[in-house]
Amino acid sequence: MAKKPPTDSPRILNRKARHDYIIEETLEVGIMLTGSEVKSIRDGKVSIAEGFAAVDPKPMELWLYDVDIAAYTNAPVDSHAPKRKRKLLARKREIERLFGQTTSKGTTLIPLALYFNKRGIAKLELAVARGKQKGDKRESMRKDDAKKEMRRAMTRKRL
């Protein structure tokens, strides 16, 4: 009988992404990993904040760069390179569509979250995003502060 995957696996988030970028579209893709990388992700030793994805147009493949998956402590010494490029798994039509969207200036593919689905398969939430200007960031912060104030006022009124 097959083992059930653990449900306590962490969901690694890129918190800076929504602050630094305007998210236009999200997509869930698979990610090719080695065994020691999977175990390291389950331990939560991952940083996706600096990561980005790019489409290689010749073979029409999707690759993930600069995501730091720390070496697993119980693995052999030469287990995996922490910042190696990793292949992302998506349908060819989706990759072609992403390639078309990212050719425009200022648009990029950034990882939002890395997690395991119910079947225990590693998934990456990828976003098509445009960088925010300084004024856009300030405006977003003002809106967030206004929402917080409204929530605080509503809780005070109920008491």
Residue, then its C-alpha position, 0 to 999 in steps of 0.5 A: m500500500a502506498k504511503k499518503p503524502p504528509t499534509d504538513s508540508p509548508r507553502i513557501l510564499n513570495r511576499k515581496a511579489r505583490h508589493d513590487y509587481i502588478i500581477e496580471e495572470t497566475l498559472e500553476v506549473g509543475i517543477m522538476l526536482t531531485g530527491s534532496e531538493v524535495k526533502s529540503i522543500r518539505d523542511g521549508k529551506v527555500s527562498i523564492a523571493e529572488g527567483f524568476a522564470a523565462v521561456d527558452p524559445k528554441p525548444m519552447e521550454l520554461w525554466l526557473y532561475d535564482v530560486d535557492i533550495a538549500a542543501y538537505t542536511n542528511a543527503p550526500v555531500d554532492s546532492h544538488a546545487p542550491k541555485r541551479k536552473r530548474k525546468l518547469l512543466a506546462r503544456k506547450r500552448e501555455i508556454e507559447r502564450l507566456f512567451g508572447q506575453t513576456t516579450s513586451k517590455g516590463t513584463t516578467l514571470i515571477p514565482l508567487a508560491l511553492y507548495f505540494n498538492k494533495r497528491g504530494i507533487a511539487k507545484l509552483e504558482l507562477a505570475v505574469a507581472r509588470g513592475k510597479q513604479k515608486g508612486d504605484k507602491r505608495e498608492s498601494m500602501r495607502k489603500d492597504d492602510a485605509k482598509k486596515e483603518m476601516r476594519r479597525a473602525m468596524t470592530r470598535k463599533r461592534l463592541 
